[in-house]
Amino acid sequence: MRRGTAATALVASFALAATACGSSGDDSGTAGGPVTITWWDTSNATNEAPTYRALVKEFEAAHQGVKVTYVNVPFDQAQNKFDTAAGAQGAPDVLRSEVGWTPAFAKKGFFLPLDGTEALKDRKAFRSSLITQAQYEGKTYGVPLVTDTLALVYNKKLFAQAGVQAPKTWDDLKKAAATVKEKTGADGYWGSTQAYYAQPFLYGEGTDTVDVAAKKVTVDSAAAKKAYGTWLGLFDGKGLHTADTTADAYAHIQDAFLNGKVAAIVQGPWEITNFYKGAAFKDQANLGIATVPAGSTGEAGAPTGGHNLSVYAGSDAAHQKAALTFVNYMTSAKAQATIAEKNSTLPTREDAYTAAVKADPGIAGFQSVLPSARPRPALPEYSSLWTPLDTELPKIAGGKESLDQGLGNAGRSLAKLVPDFTK
């Protein structure tokens, strides 16, 4: 789940208007000419997009009958823009879709089922959990391009100075934080008030915001209250940084970690390249990565994020065929290895974890925690369920609401988003 967004929204808006027409126009490949498809890429425009642009050129060189119009769309705008464009039959032929968008767009009929197509001919090479996460009602609507999850990332030097190891449980983390503070003067841990980052606490208690199988809202259940109680307890104590409820909290936490002012945070691999820019991690080997701590159940888990390549169902046959070929190329082991080496992102297929890719300690570290990643349920509304919590959790952490009040409010809001669920 990438939190960075591109800074080129104005430019992109003009580009979208000009190129959101993958299934129409004078680019159908008639009279033996090439088919021109449009790809909306939602990667970071500065740090990642150059790699994708280069791969597009390589693809075109290898496939003379296909041209690709590349458009980098700010991540935080892409979901709504695609929704609008697809509804008007003017969407791009290929979308780099965040995994949480797949069920909603598939339900609306905007994505083409990819089972049995060229796009998924290497299906067995991908992690099975990532294929599952790209499915809706038994059909597959995306090919995994990059994946991610959350981990406990820590400063090995500070941990060594304090004589502590990567904690296995949240209680262990609390103790380690106090020791780090005593021995080094740095804060031991700084937690986030964002709902996505609180998800591991729910998994640690064997619950979630909703129980999809039972069609029930569970965000304010006894298990969830225990989970969020543990989360809340990590904002108060020796070596534990107080909750930052400002709009710039994400940046504040990152800055403190990069500069060695805090020894551990929970974060994802989309920040690997930024970690290496920090004073504390000029020696990349100083970056420690461990599975998120476990809850009282003894289980540890974090949400699976990442991006799929999906094909627009509204394109004509010629464009869909070209798009399927393009998706297969971009998700190949060779392309994924290139993306990983250049962008420090995690491949979705094991044969892309080459020696060169795993030479990056950040990638190798996050690869080791992928077994604890939990696929999101195929519920179209699931990703939107974090929005009410993003409102309530800062209030709880900031002392403006009690835990019961905040979770009660969140539960009522979630019930409106999934009206066929019980509370």
N, C-alpha and C positions, 0 to 999 in steps of 0.2 A: 504494500500500500504506500505508494510514493507520496510524500508530503510536499515536495518541491514543485513549483509551477513555473512555466515559461514566462518570460517578461515581455513577450512580443504579441500581446493580445490584439492590439490595433492592427498590426500588419497581418496577423492571422485572419482577422475578420474580413479583410479585403480578399485574401487568398481563398477563404472558404466560399465567398460569394462567387468567385470565378471558377472554382474547381469542384463544387459539390454537385457534380452531374455525371457520375460514373456510368450511368446506363443510357445516356442520350448524347446527341451531338454528332459531329463528323469524325468520330474516333472509333467506329465500329469495325475497322479492319476490312472494309469492303475493297474490292479490286486488288486484293493481295497486300494491302497496306497493313501496318501494325495496329494492334488494338492498344488504345491508351486507357489505362486504369488509374484511378485516383486512390491514394493511400493517405489516410489521416493518422499520423503518428503522434502519440501523446507523451513522448519521452521529454526529458529536460532539454530545452532548446540549446543550452550552452554546453552542458557536460556530456550529453548522450546523442543528440540528434546528428552530429557530424558522422558518427559511426554508421548510423542507419542510412544517411545520404550516400555514403561510400558503398554500402552494400547494394543499394538500389542501382547504382551505376554498374556494379559487377553483374547484377542480375540482368540488366538490359544488354550488356555485352554478350552474355551467354544465351540470351533469348531474344533474337533479333525481331521476332514478331510481336513483342510486347514492350510498350513504353509505360513508365510509371510517373505520374504527377505526384510528387511528394509534397505534403502539407503538414507542417508541425503545428498542432493545435494545443493550446494550453490545457493541461490535464484537468484543471478545475472547471473548464468550460465545455469540455468535449462531450460529456454525457448528455447535457441538455441540447447542445448543437446537433449531435447525431440524432437524438430523439425527434427534434424539429425537422431536420433534413429528411430523415427516413419516412416520416409521416407525410411529407410532401413529394415523395418519390424522387428525391434529389440527393440521396446520401452517397458517400464515397463507396467505392467497390470493396475496400478493405479498411477495417478499423482496428487499431491497437486498443483493445477493450480491457479495462480493468476487470478482474475476475468477478467482482460483485455485480457488474452490469449485465452479465450474460443471461441469467434467468429472466430478467425484466424484458430485455430486447428480444429474447427468444419467444417469450410469451406473446409479444406483440407481432411476431412474425417478421421481424426486421432482419434476423440472421438466417443464413442458409444452413441446413443440417449438413455436416461434413462427413458423416459416416460413409465409408466406401468410396470417397473421392480422393483425388491425388493429394489434396492438402493433408490428409491423414494416413497416407500410405505407410508412414513410419510409426504408426500408432503404438506398437509394442516397445518402442525406444523411450517413450515418455514415462515419467512416474505415473503410476496408475491413479494415485490420488488427485493428480492435476488434471487428468482426463475426466475423472469423476466430477471435478469442480467445474468443468467446462460443459457439463450436461444439464439438460432440462427435460423432464418427462421422458427419459430414456434415449434421447438423441444428443449428439455432440455438436455444439455450436461454436467451438473455438479450438485453435491449436495453441498449446502453451508456448509462449515465447520467452518470458522470463518469470521467475518465481521469487517469492520472498516470504519471510516470516519474522517474528520478533525473537530476540535473544537478549540475554543479559550480557551487555558489553562492558568490559572493565579495563582499568589501567593496571597492567601486570606489575609495574614497578611499585605503585602505591600498595597494591595487595601484598607484594613481597616484603616491603618495608614494614607493613603491619603484621606480617606473619599469618595472613588468612588465605584461605582457598576460595575458589568460586563456590558460593553457597548452593546447597541442594534444595533448601526450603526457604520460604519467606521469613520464617523465624531465624534461620541461619543468617539470612541477609541482614536482618535487624542487628544481630550480634556483631557481624562483621563490620557493619557501618560504624558502630560505636568504637570498635578497636581501631579502625582506620583513622577516625577522628582523633583518638587518643595518641596514636603513634606517629601520625603524619601531619595533622592539622587540617587536612582536606576533609570535606564532607564525604561520607561513605556512599551515599545513594541519594539520587534525586528522582522522584517519580513524576509521572505525567497525570494531568487531570482529564486527558482526552479518553473517550470511551474505548477507542480501538486498543489503546495501551492498557486498559483495565481488563481486557478480555482474558488474559492468562489467569487472572484471579478467579474468574468464573469457571474456567476449565479445571483449575486446581481443586474446585469443590464439586466437580462433576455436574455442572449445570451450564446454562447459557441464558441469553436474554429471552429466548422463547424455546419451547419444546415443539419442534415441527411435527413430530410423529403424533403427539397428543393434541396438537393444535391448541397450545396453551401459552399464555404470557407468563414467564417465570422470572422476570427481572426483579421482582420484589418478593420472591419466595424465600424461605428460610435459608436455603443453600446460597442463594444470591446475596442475601444480607450478610451472611458469614464471609463470603468472598469480598464484597465491597468493604466490609469491616476491616479485613486484613489490609486491603488497599489503603484505606483511610489511616490505618495505624502506622503506615510507612511515611507519613508526613510529620510525625512528631516523635522526637527522641534524639538521643545523642548520635551525631553523625548523619541524621536524616534531615534533608533540606525541607523547609516548609513549602507548602503548595504555592505554586505560582499560578494565579488565575487571570493573569493579564493576557492580552491578545498576542503578545510576543513571547509567551512562555516557552514555546518550542525552541525558538532561537536562543533564549537564555539558558536552557538546559544544555543544548548543544555546545554553546560557547564555553560553559563551565567545564564540560567533559573534555573538550578539545584542548583546553589550556591547563588541565590537571588540577582544577579546583574541586572536582568531584570525581570519586573513584569508579562509580558504576551507575549506569542508567539502563533502561530497557529501550532497545532501538532495532531498526531493520537494516538490511544490507544496502538500501538505497543511499545510505549515508557513508558507505565505505570510502569513497573518494574524498569526501569532506573530512572524515576522520584523519586521513593521511596529511591533510593540510594543517592540522592542529599542532601546536608546539609539543604536546605530550606524545604525539605519534609520528614524529619525523622518523623515528625508528619504527617501521611498520610492525615489527615483531612484538612491540609493546602492547598491541591491541589484543585483549583477551575476549573470547567469545564463548559463552556457555548457554546451555538450555535454560530457559526461564525457570525460576524456582518453582517447586511443587507446593500445592496446598495441603490441607489436612488429609485428603484422600491418598496422598502419596503420588498422585499423578501430576505431570507437568505438561502443559500444552500451550501453544500460541496459534493465532489465526494464520491461515495461509493467504498470502496476497499474491500480487503479480499481474501479469497481463497476457491475454490471448490475442491471436490474430483471428478476426472473424470476417466473414464474407457477407456482403449485403444481398439479401434475398430479392431485392427489387431490380438488380442489374439484369441485363439480357444474357442470353446463353454464352455469347462470345466473351463478354466481360467477366462472367462468372468463371469460365474456363481459364482465362488468363489470370484471374485473381487466385484461383486454386493453385495454379502453378507457382505463382509468386509466394503464396503462403508456405507452400512446401519448401521453397528455396530459403526463405527467411528463417524458418524454424529447423533447418537442417543442422546436423552436428557441427559442420564447418562454420556456418553462419553464427550459431550460438556461441561457439568457442571464441570467435572473433569479437562478438558483442561483449562477452565476459571479460576478455583480456583488455579491451579498450575502455569499457564502462564500469567494470567491477560489479556486474550484476550476476545473478545466479542463473545458470542454464536450467532447463526443464527436463533434459534427457541426460542419462548417465554418460553416454559416449561423448558428450561435449566437455566433460570434466577432464581435460587433458592435463598433462604434467605442467604445461605452461599456464593453464588456467589456475590450477591448484597452487602454483607458486605464489599467488596472491594470498597472504595469510587471512585477509578478510573473507575472501570467497571460500577458502578451505574451512575456515571456522564456521561460517554460516551453513556450508554444506553438511557439516557434522551435526547441526541441530535440526535439520529438515525432518528427521523422523518424528519429531515432536509436533510438527505443524498439523493443524486440524483443518480439513476442508470445510468451507462454509456450506450450509445446507442450501439445496436448490429451491430457495424461496425468493421470488422476485422482489419482495419488500425487505429482505434481510439486511442489506447494507444500510438502508434508510433507518433502521431501528437504532443505530448509534446516534442519530441526530438529537433525539430528546435527551439522551444521556450526556451528550456534549453540552447541553444546557444545564442539566441538574448536577452533574458531578463536580464542576467548579464551585457551585453554590455549597455543596456538601463539604468539599475540601476547604473552602474559605470560611466555614462556620456560619454561613447565612441560612442553612437549612440543616435539620437533623438528617441522619441516614434514612430513617423511616419516612420522613416527609419527602425527601428527594426521590427515593426509589418509588414511593407511592405515586408521585407526580409522573415519573417516567413510565410506570406501569400503565397509567391511564392514557398517556400519550401513545404508547406502543399499541394499546388495544384499539385505538382509532386507525392505526396504520394497517393492522391485520384484524379487521372487524369480525372475521369468521373464527377467530381464536377466542377461547374463554380465558378468564383471569382466575 
